[in-house]
Amino acid sequence: MKLPFVLSLLLAFITLPASTADTPGRPKNAILLLVDGLSWGQLQILIDDARSREVTTSFQEILAAGRTAYCMTAPLGSLVVESGAGSSAISTGAKIANRMLGQLPDGTVIPGFLDLARLEGKATGMVTTGRLTHAGPAGFLSHMALRDDEYKIARQIAGAGFDLLLGGGRDFFAPSAVAAARASGATVLFRGEEIEKASGGKILGLFAADSFPYALDGESGPGRETVPTLERMTRDALVRLSKNPKGFVLVVESRLVDEVSHYHDASAVLAEMRRTDRTAAVLLDFVRVHPDTLLVVTTNHDTAGMGMEYRANPGQWGDVGQLARIRAQKTSFVAMFAELRRRELAGERMDGALARRVIEPNLSPDVKLSDADYESVVKGLAVGPKSAAFSYSPGMHALAKVLEPFYLMSWNTGTHTSSAVPCFGMGPGSEGLRGLLENTEVSRMMRTALSEKVAHQ
């Protein structure tokens, strides 16, 4: 049953005891939900969408019951951070230079909180919808002078001894890396349905050749691998890791909010945020039952400076109509452009007419783009080599621009910004979540689940 928004928000306060945020002492377990690319803009579209449907998000429940701060993300030596340095700062508690993972420019390796938890005998895990070797997860799992050698990162991760790693990036795990994982005692899985059959030991799950499919395009379907949902992987991780009597430390990464924000694809952002919110619900349920658990939600950086705008003359102020159009988009920009590329290779002429035939059926019926709009998309698509996904960005940005009058969604950049980002959470150890913080403070909060001796290494 749908509840009025105000009532559902009040119920969030009632159903979650205030003591969850205020439980004293050190947590037994610590969970970080890292939403790659998250800003208040991505969070706002999720909340606005929920309000229009008269429901409440799990993120709102965590915000209402816990504590909130802003985190600054500047890396060592720069003002704007990339994924690896952002994740590494959160992991290690030290500012790391861009392009580096878990170490300083002089080669000094800084242990992350997962490394320290493993040394203390706690269970450790990482769950992601991206490649395990991508800089986002790798900032927690490896220590490298350069983030780009994902084959080397895979070898390092495979032999590191973490208890549970679930995600994508199978193509970067060469036979030697898979052998190293098995030699360390891990069961290596390649299909999602194998999780339930796996034994109770270490697990390395490589469920996609690269990243997972975008939520808007579905977890499975023609031409896409069948992968487990982020909620299912998270739930399985909680069940397995919580069997350790000493507790556990877990990082759950929603990787693809960042990617689709780079592309300015508002509909895909909303779908990724809804997928992430379903995962937040799994974590919230666990914290309710296990109040000795710290839960922190944050990101390594803001991607694209997303936000809904208003327009004057005539006035458009944003309403359920724009949200309905955003929700009605059937597939991601990436899927549309991949189909454009497929048809071009099959011999069709790449022009505005082809762009219309491919894109128009995937948009809301009341989104009416002109011939000139579709020609601008084709012109953007011609920029850069078509073999690399990110090289589609000029075409995708052109599509976002012509959709702007219908979606009222604006974007500041195609890369990252220096803006402070959301950082909120609940449970013992979350007391420091207030005001304006450096992202390195998140590492110190996660380390409250460790002994004093280990936490200060």
C-alpha positions as CSV (number, residue, x, y, z in Angstrom):
1,M,0.0,0.0,0.0
2,K,1.3,3.5,-0.9
3,L,1.6,5.9,2.1
4,P,1.6,9.7,1.9
5,F,5.1,10.9,1.9
6,V,4.9,12.7,5.3
7,L,3.4,9.7,7.0
8,S,5.9,7.3,5.5
9,L,8.7,9.6,6.7
10,L,7.2,9.7,10.2
11,L,7.0,5.9,10.2
12,A,10.7,5.7,9.4
13,F,11.3,7.4,12.8
14,I,8.9,5.1,14.6
15,T,10.0,1.7,13.1
16,L,13.7,2.3,13.7
17,P,14.6,2.8,17.3
18,A,16.6,5.9,18.1
19,S,19.1,3.7,20.0
20,T,20.3,2.3,16.6
21,A,22.2,5.5,15.9
22,D,23.2,6.0,19.5
23,T,24.4,2.6,20.6
24,P,27.5,3.3,22.7
25,G,30.8,1.4,22.4
26,R,32.8,0.0,19.6
27,P,30.9,-1.9,16.7
28,K,31.5,-5.5,16.2
29,N,30.8,-5.2,12.5
30,A,31.4,-2.3,10.0
31,I,29.7,-1.9,6.6
32,L,30.5,0.8,4.1
33,L,28.1,1.4,1.2
34,L,30.1,3.2,-1.4
35,V,28.0,4.7,-4.1
36,D,30.5,5.6,-6.8
37,G,29.8,9.1,-8.2
38,L,27.2,10.0,-5.7
39,S,26.2,13.7,-5.1
40,W,23.2,15.2,-3.5
41,G,21.9,15.5,-7.0
42,Q,21.8,11.8,-7.6
43,L,20.3,11.3,-4.2
44,Q,17.7,14.0,-4.8
45,I,16.3,12.4,-8.0
46,L,15.8,9.2,-6.1
47,I,13.9,10.9,-3.3
48,D,11.9,13.0,-5.7
49,D,10.9,9.9,-7.6
50,A,9.9,8.2,-4.4
51,R,7.8,11.1,-3.3
52,S,6.0,11.2,-6.6
53,R,5.1,7.5,-6.0
54,E,4.3,8.2,-2.3
55,V,6.9,5.9,-0.9
56,T,10.0,6.4,1.2
57,T,13.5,5.4,0.3
58,S,15.8,3.4,2.6
59,F,18.3,6.2,2.3
60,Q,15.8,8.5,3.8
61,E,15.3,6.1,6.7
62,I,19.1,6.0,7.3
63,L,19.3,9.7,7.2
64,A,16.3,10.1,9.6
65,A,17.7,7.6,12.1
66,G,21.4,8.4,11.9
67,R,23.9,11.1,11.4
68,T,24.9,13.2,8.4
69,A,28.0,15.1,7.3
70,Y,29.6,16.5,4.2
71,C,32.9,14.9,3.1
72,M,35.6,16.8,1.2
73,T,37.3,14.7,-1.5
74,A,40.5,16.5,-2.6
75,P,43.4,14.1,-3.2
76,L,47.0,14.6,-2.4
77,G,48.4,17.4,-4.5
78,S,45.1,18.2,-6.4
79,L,41.7,19.7,-5.9
80,V,39.6,17.2,-8.0
81,V,39.8,13.5,-7.2
82,E,39.5,10.4,-9.4
83,S,38.0,7.1,-8.3
84,G,41.2,5.3,-7.1
85,A,42.5,8.1,-5.0
86,G,39.1,8.7,-3.5
87,S,38.6,5.1,-2.6
88,S,42.1,4.8,-1.3
89,A,41.7,7.8,1.0
90,I,38.5,6.3,2.5
91,S,40.3,3.0,2.9
92,T,43.6,4.1,4.3
93,G,42.8,7.3,6.1
94,A,45.6,9.0,4.2
95,K,45.3,11.4,1.2
96,I,46.5,9.6,-1.9
97,A,47.6,11.1,-5.2
98,N,45.4,10.6,-8.3
99,R,46.0,7.4,-10.3
100,M,47.5,5.7,-7.3
101,L,46.0,2.9,-5.1
102,G,46.7,2.7,-1.4
103,Q,50.2,4.0,-1.5
104,L,52.1,7.3,-1.4
105,P,54.3,8.7,-4.2
106,D,57.4,7.5,-2.5
107,G,56.2,4.0,-2.6
108,T,55.1,3.8,1.1
109,V,52.2,1.3,1.3
110,I,49.3,2.4,3.6
111,P,47.2,-0.5,4.9
112,G,43.5,-0.1,4.4
113,F,40.8,-1.0,7.0
114,L,40.1,-4.2,5.2
115,D,43.8,-5.2,5.4
116,L,43.8,-4.4,9.1
117,A,40.5,-6.3,9.7
118,R,41.9,-9.3,8.0
119,L,45.0,-9.2,10.3
120,E,42.8,-9.0,13.4
121,G,40.9,-12.1,12.3
122,K,37.6,-10.5,11.3
123,A,35.8,-11.6,8.1
124,T,36.4,-9.3,5.2
125,G,34.5,-8.8,2.0
126,M,33.8,-6.6,-1.1
127,V,30.7,-6.7,-3.2
128,T,30.4,-4.6,-6.4
129,T,28.5,-4.2,-9.6
130,G,31.7,-3.1,-11.3
131,R,35.0,-4.8,-12.1
132,L,36.8,-5.9,-8.9
133,T,39.9,-4.6,-10.6
134,H,38.4,-1.1,-11.3
135,A,40.0,1.7,-9.3
136,G,36.9,2.1,-7.1
137,P,37.1,-1.4,-5.5
138,A,40.8,-1.7,-6.1
139,G,41.4,1.3,-3.8
140,F,40.2,-0.9,-0.9
141,L,41.8,-4.2,-2.1
142,S,45.2,-3.4,-3.6
143,H,48.3,-1.1,-3.4
144,M,49.6,0.1,-6.7
145,A,51.6,3.0,-8.2
146,L,49.2,3.1,-11.1
147,R,45.5,2.1,-11.3
148,D,45.6,1.1,-15.0
149,D,47.3,-2.3,-14.9
150,E,44.1,-4.3,-14.0
151,Y,45.8,-7.7,-14.7
152,K,48.3,-6.9,-12.1
153,I,45.6,-5.7,-9.7
154,A,43.8,-9.0,-10.3
155,R,46.8,-11.0,-9.3
156,Q,47.3,-8.9,-6.2
157,I,43.7,-9.2,-5.2
158,A,43.6,-13.0,-5.8
159,G,46.3,-13.7,-3.4
160,A,45.4,-11.1,-0.7
161,G,43.3,-13.5,1.4
162,F,40.0,-11.6,1.7
163,D,37.2,-13.9,2.6
164,L,34.6,-12.9,0.0
165,L,34.9,-10.9,-3.2
166,L,31.9,-10.7,-5.5
167,G,31.6,-8.7,-8.7
168,G,32.8,-8.4,-12.3
169,G,36.1,-8.1,-14.1
170,R,36.5,-11.8,-15.1
171,D,38.5,-10.9,-18.2
172,F,41.3,-9.4,-16.1
173,F,41.7,-12.5,-14.0
174,A,44.2,-14.5,-16.0
175,P,44.6,-18.3,-15.3
176,S,47.5,-17.5,-13.0
177,A,45.3,-15.1,-10.9
178,V,42.6,-17.7,-10.7
179,A,45.1,-20.3,-9.6
180,A,46.5,-17.9,-7.0
181,A,43.0,-17.5,-5.6
182,R,42.5,-21.2,-5.4
183,A,45.9,-21.7,-3.8
184,S,44.9,-19.3,-1.1
185,G,41.9,-21.5,-0.3
186,A,39.2,-19.6,-2.3
187,T,36.4,-21.2,-4.3
188,V,36.2,-19.4,-7.6
189,L,32.7,-18.9,-9.0
190,F,31.7,-17.7,-12.5
191,R,27.9,-17.8,-12.3
192,G,25.6,-16.2,-9.8
193,E,23.6,-19.4,-9.2
194,E,26.8,-21.0,-7.9
195,I,26.8,-18.8,-4.7
196,E,24.3,-20.9,-2.8
197,K,26.2,-24.1,-3.6
198,A,29.6,-22.8,-2.5
199,S,31.2,-24.0,0.7
200,G,31.8,-21.9,3.8
201,G,35.4,-21.0,2.9
202,K,36.7,-18.0,1.0
203,I,34.9,-17.1,-2.3
204,L,36.0,-15.1,-5.3
205,G,32.9,-14.5,-7.6
206,L,33.6,-13.3,-11.1
207,F,30.1,-12.9,-12.5
208,A,30.7,-10.7,-15.5
209,A,33.5,-10.3,-18.0
210,D,33.5,-6.5,-17.3
211,S,31.0,-4.5,-15.2
212,F,27.5,-5.7,-14.6
213,P,24.7,-4.6,-17.0
214,Y,23.0,-1.3,-16.2
215,A,20.0,-1.6,-14.0
216,L,17.8,0.1,-16.6
217,D,18.8,-2.6,-19.1
218,G,18.0,-5.4,-16.7
219,E,20.3,-7.9,-14.9
220,S,19.8,-10.3,-17.8
221,G,18.5,-10.4,-21.3
222,P,19.4,-10.9,-24.9
223,G,23.1,-10.3,-25.4
224,R,23.8,-9.8,-21.7
225,E,25.2,-12.0,-19.1
226,T,22.9,-13.2,-16.3
227,V,24.3,-11.8,-13.1
228,P,23.2,-11.8,-9.5
229,T,21.5,-8.7,-8.2
230,L,23.4,-6.4,-5.9
231,E,20.9,-7.1,-3.2
232,R,21.4,-10.8,-3.5
233,M,25.2,-10.6,-3.4
234,T,24.9,-8.2,-0.3
235,R,22.5,-10.5,1.5
236,D,24.8,-13.5,0.8
237,A,27.8,-11.6,2.0
238,L,26.1,-10.7,5.3
239,V,25.0,-14.3,5.9
240,R,28.5,-15.7,5.2
241,L,30.6,-13.0,6.9
242,S,28.5,-12.8,10.1
243,K,29.4,-16.4,10.9
244,N,32.8,-15.1,12.1
245,P,32.5,-14.8,15.9
246,K,34.9,-11.8,15.8
247,G,32.7,-9.9,13.4
248,F,33.3,-8.6,9.9
249,V,34.1,-5.6,7.8
250,L,32.3,-5.3,4.4
251,V,32.4,-2.8,1.5
252,V,29.4,-2.8,-0.8
253,E,30.0,-0.7,-3.9
254,S,27.3,0.5,-6.3
255,R,29.7,1.1,-9.1
256,L,27.5,2.2,-12.1
257,V,25.9,5.4,-10.7
258,D,29.3,6.9,-11.7
259,E,29.3,5.5,-15.3
260,V,25.9,6.6,-16.2
261,S,26.4,10.0,-14.7
262,H,29.5,10.4,-16.9
263,Y,27.1,9.8,-19.8
264,H,24.5,12.3,-18.5
265,D,21.8,9.6,-18.6
266,A,19.3,10.7,-16.0
267,S,17.0,7.6,-16.5
268,A,19.9,5.2,-16.0
269,V,21.0,7.2,-12.9
270,L,17.6,6.8,-11.4
271,A,17.5,3.1,-12.1
272,E,21.0,2.7,-10.6
273,M,19.9,4.7,-7.5
274,R,16.8,2.6,-7.1
275,R,19.0,-0.6,-7.3
276,T,21.3,0.9,-4.7
277,D,18.4,1.8,-2.5
278,R,17.1,-1.8,-2.6
279,T,20.6,-2.8,-1.4
280,A,20.5,-0.1,1.3
281,A,17.2,-1.8,2.5
282,V,19.1,-5.1,2.9
283,L,21.8,-3.4,5.0
284,L,19.2,-1.5,7.1
285,D,17.4,-4.7,7.9
286,F,20.7,-6.2,9.1
287,V,21.5,-3.2,11.2
288,R,18.1,-3.3,12.9
289,V,18.7,-6.9,13.9
290,H,22.4,-6.3,14.8
291,P,22.6,-2.9,16.5
292,D,26.3,-3.6,17.2
293,T,27.0,-2.8,13.5
294,L,28.3,0.5,12.0
295,L,26.8,1.5,8.6
296,V,28.3,4.3,6.6
297,V,27.1,5.6,3.2
298,T,29.3,7.8,1.1
299,T,31.2,8.0,-2.2
300,N,34.7,8.5,-3.6
301,H,33.6,11.6,-5.6
302,D,30.8,13.5,-7.2
303,T,30.3,12.8,-10.9
304,A,29.0,15.3,-13.4
305,G,27.3,17.8,-11.0
306,M,23.8,16.5,-11.6
307,G,20.7,18.5,-10.7
308,M,17.2,19.3,-11.8
309,E,16.7,22.9,-13.1
310,Y,13.9,25.3,-13.8
311,R,13.3,27.3,-17.0
312,A,11.8,30.7,-17.4
313,N,9.7,32.2,-20.2
314,P,7.6,30.1,-20.1
315,G,8.1,28.9,-16.6
316,Q,8.9,25.2,-16.0
317,W,9.6,24.3,-12.4
318,G,10.0,20.6,-12.4
319,D,7.1,18.3,-11.5
320,V,5.8,14.7,-11.8
321,G,5.7,15.1,-15.6
322,Q,9.4,15.3,-15.9
323,L,9.9,12.4,-13.5
324,A,7.4,10.3,-15.5
325,R,9.4,11.0,-18.7
326,I,12.6,10.1,-17.0
327,R,11.1,6.8,-15.7
328,A,9.6,6.0,-19.0
329,Q,12.9,5.8,-20.9
330,K,13.2,2.1,-21.7
331,T,17.0,1.5,-22.1
332,S,20.2,3.3,-21.3
333,F,22.0,5.7,-23.6
334,V,24.8,3.0,-23.8
335,A,22.3,0.4,-25.1
336,M,20.9,2.8,-27.6
337,F,24.3,3.8,-28.9
338,A,25.5,0.2,-29.1
339,E,22.5,-0.5,-31.3
340,L,23.3,2.5,-33.5
341,R,26.8,1.1,-33.9
342,R,25.5,-2.4,-34.6
343,R,23.3,-1.1,-37.4
344,E,26.0,1.1,-38.9
345,L,28.3,-2.0,-39.0
346,A,25.5,-3.9,-40.7
347,G,25.4,-1.4,-43.5
348,E,22.9,1.2,-42.5
349,R,23.8,4.9,-43.0
350,M,24.6,6.7,-39.8
351,D,22.4,9.8,-40.0
352,G,19.6,11.5,-38.1
353,A,17.0,9.2,-39.5
354,L,18.7,6.1,-38.2
355,A,19.2,7.8,-34.8
356,R,15.4,8.5,-34.7
357,R,14.6,4.9,-35.6
358,V,16.8,3.6,-32.7
359,I,16.3,6.3,-30.0
360,E,12.6,7.4,-30.4
361,P,11.0,4.0,-29.5
362,N,13.0,4.0,-26.2
363,L,11.7,7.4,-25.0
364,S,8.4,8.5,-23.5
365,P,5.8,9.0,-26.2
366,D,5.4,12.7,-25.2
367,V,9.1,13.3,-25.8
368,K,9.2,14.8,-29.4
369,L,12.7,15.5,-30.7
370,S,13.2,17.2,-34.0
371,D,15.3,16.1,-37.0
372,A,17.9,18.7,-36.0
373,D,18.0,17.1,-32.5
374,Y,18.8,13.7,-33.9
375,E,21.4,15.1,-36.3
376,S,23.2,16.7,-33.3
377,V,23.3,13.3,-31.7
378,V,24.9,11.8,-34.8
379,K,27.4,14.7,-35.0
380,G,28.4,14.0,-31.4
381,L,28.7,10.3,-32.1
382,A,31.2,11.0,-34.8
383,V,33.7,12.4,-32.2
384,G,36.4,10.0,-31.2
385,P,37.0,6.3,-31.8
386,K,33.7,4.3,-31.6
387,S,35.3,1.2,-30.1
388,A,35.7,2.6,-26.6
389,A,32.6,3.1,-24.4
390,F,33.6,6.5,-23.0
391,S,34.2,7.8,-26.5
392,Y,30.4,7.7,-27.0
393,S,30.2,10.5,-24.4
394,P,30.0,13.4,-26.9
395,G,27.0,11.8,-28.6
396,M,25.4,10.9,-25.3
397,H,25.9,14.4,-24.0
398,A,24.3,15.7,-27.2
399,L,21.3,13.4,-26.5
400,A,21.1,14.6,-22.9
401,K,21.1,18.2,-24.1
402,V,18.2,17.7,-26.5
403,L,16.3,15.9,-23.8
404,E,16.9,18.7,-21.3
405,P,13.6,20.6,-22.1
406,F,11.7,17.3,-21.4
407,Y,13.7,16.1,-18.4
408,L,14.8,19.5,-16.9
409,M,18.0,17.7,-15.9
410,S,21.3,19.6,-16.1
411,W,24.9,18.5,-15.8
412,N,27.9,20.6,-14.8
413,T,30.6,18.4,-16.4
414,G,31.3,15.0,-18.0
415,T,33.9,14.2,-15.4
416,H,34.2,14.8,-11.6
417,T,33.7,17.9,-9.5
418,S,35.4,19.1,-6.3
419,S,32.1,19.3,-4.5
420,A,31.8,18.0,-1.0
421,V,29.7,14.8,-1.0
422,P,27.1,13.0,1.2
423,C,28.4,11.0,4.1
424,F,25.8,9.6,6.5
425,G,25.3,6.5,8.7
426,M,24.2,5.0,11.9
427,G,25.3,2.7,14.7
428,P,28.2,2.7,17.1
429,G,31.2,4.5,15.6
430,S,29.1,6.9,13.6
431,E,29.3,9.7,16.2
432,G,31.8,11.6,14.2
433,L,29.4,12.0,11.2
434,R,28.7,15.7,11.6
435,G,29.7,18.9,10.0
436,L,32.4,19.2,7.2
437,L,34.8,16.3,7.2
438,E,37.7,15.0,5.1
439,N,37.0,11.7,3.4
440,T,39.9,10.2,5.4
441,E,37.7,10.4,8.5
442,V,35.5,7.6,7.1
443,S,38.5,5.2,7.5
444,R,38.8,6.1,11.1
445,M,35.1,5.4,11.7
446,M,35.4,2.0,10.0
447,R,38.4,1.2,12.2
448,T,36.3,1.6,15.3
449,A,35.3,-2.0,14.6
450,L,38.9,-3.0,15.2
451,S,41.0,-3.1,18.4
452,E,42.8,0.0,19.5
453,K,46.2,-1.6,18.7
454,V,45.2,-2.6,15.2
455,A,43.1,0.5,14.4
456,H,46.0,2.9,14.8
457,Q,48.4,1.0,12.5
